[in-house]
């Protein structure tokens, strides 16, 4: 079955440093979604990418979908303590199929 | 106005007991889900219902039984609770069984003594 892998599992950064998490799928994806879960909270939808090579930005967050639609990344520029949490990618193999979540990257930011 | 609400928020119980977790969404969505999140934060799909019909039933013990009385509700009943059932259980909903984002509830933190 489809597998979605995320690296790293943990990342500790100093406030102001950049952060990137990578998501790789064993199969070509129709689309990919990103979620953020604050400590003690629930996953919250951030964005969806659909097109090959697509890049979307949300303030300091940049999301990319690979040309082959098998990988994706989330980059945060100049991290802040409010960025702390676990970031999940979630991919669909075909449009309308089940969403498979990656293992998540837990980000801690030291002030 | 909570979009996806779960009750209870915390559940502490003894091994062998039977318990239920309730979930309601007021978003008018057609599809609802149950996820289990373990201590390592892995998020595993357990069940999904679309328009009250079961469409995903992952390999979970048959001690877990979902029930969807209507599109707005998806409850989870667990029989004979075991230590390994300790986790956070999230309910979620999406507009339909398609490419829509999923909206999660606050989670139910289940601890088995």
Interface residues (C-beta under 8 A of the other chain):
Chain A: X30 X31 X33 X35 X37 X41 X42 X43 X44 X45 X48 X50 X86 X88 X92 X95 X96 X98 X99 X100 X101 X103 X104 X106
Chain B: X40 X41 X42 X43 X44 X45 X48 X56 X90 X92 X97 X98 X99 X101 X102 X103 X104 X105 X106 X107
